[in-house]
Amino acid sequence: MMRYTKWMLAFLAILALVTTSCAKLQARDNLNKGVRAFREAHYENAVTYFKEAARLDPDYTDAQVYLGTAYLQQFIPNANSEENQRNAEMAIQTFQDVLKRQPENVSAIAGLAYMYQNTNRLQEAREYYMKNAQLSPGDPVPFYAVGSVDWIIVYNKNNPPPEEEQMKLVDEGLNFLDKALALNKDYEDAMSYKNLLYREKARLSKDEEDKKQLIAQADDWFNKALETRKKLQEQKKSPGGITLDNKK
């Protein structure tokens, strides 16, 4: 009887392992189908596949990240429909669930930052962009994003922060934009926001001479952004590669 019991326990353990392995394989199959649907812009179908992958393998973090991204992709900023609100809520909730398991998951952090910015939760967006920058020190985008969100907060005419806080945000934004430009010297958008932040700094200054200098710096960055845009557009037009002279 003891031998039979041990045999049954071993059999059940193997059966559980096989069942788990089958579930994991099915989860990966659903993930692959979801990725294909996502690439073809069939986002609702992608959501269905990613949800099934996560159900089959609750520890499959990639499925949760893809699911949040599929909800994000369907979200339209400033649209007020119930469906759009639901997509926003589901994207945020899904990314938050990922971070409960993996607090440093960069994709979930970036996704949350984007959703918070585009649902007007700017302080939370700023916080998550800063986390993104900390975890991705070689990526200029989150550094730029902190600078741009700082400007949005400062430029708020309906509910502006106190002037002291505005000054801190302006200086912080300029610092983060400098880091973005150190990583990508042709980052046109970062240049544009340096222009905007210098204009806010001039507005906040009490010294007239200082205002003039800050406006001059803003103008310089405005011109640099235009020059960079022109340069990048010309590079897109050029065929690239090696051109051989035609010999006659």
Stockholm file with secondary structure:
# STOCKHOLM 1.0

chainA/1-248         MMRYTKWMLAFLAILALVTTSCAKLQARDNLNKGVRAFREAHYENAVTYFKEAARLDPDYTDAQVYLGTAYLQQFIPNANSEENQRNAEMAIQTFQDVLKRQPENVSAIAGLAYMYQNTNRLQEAREYYMKNAQLSPGDPVPFYAVGSVDWIIVYNKNNPPPEEEQMKLVDEGLNFLDKALALNKDYEDAMSYKNLLYREKARLSKDEEDKKQLIAQADDWFNKALETRKKLQEQKKSPGGITLDNKK
#=GR chainA/1-248 SS CHHHHHHHHHHHHHHHHHHHHHHHHHHHHHHHHHHHHHHTTCHHHHHHHHHHHHHHCTTCHHHHHHHHHHHHHHCCTTCCCHHHHHHHHHHHHHHHHHHHHCTTCHHHHHHHHHHHHHTTCHHHHHHHHHHHHHHCTTCHHHHHHHHHHHHHHHTCSSSCCCHHHHHHHHHHHHHHHHHHHHHCTTCHHHHHHHHHHHHHHHHHCSCHHHHHHHHHHHHHHHHHHHHHHHHHHHHHHSCCSCCCCCCC
#=GC SS_cons         CHHHHHHHHHHHHHHHHHHHHHHHHHHHHHHHHHHHHHHTTCHHHHHHHHHHHHHHCTTCHHHHHHHHHHHHHHCCTTCCCHHHHHHHHHHHHHHHHHHHHCTTCHHHHHHHHHHHHHTTCHHHHHHHHHHHHHHCTTCHHHHHHHHHHHHHHHTCSSSCCCHHHHHHHHHHHHHHHHHHHHHCTTCHHHHHHHHHHHHHHHHHCSCHHHHHHHHHHHHHHHHHHHHHHHHHHHHHHSCCSCCCCCCC
//
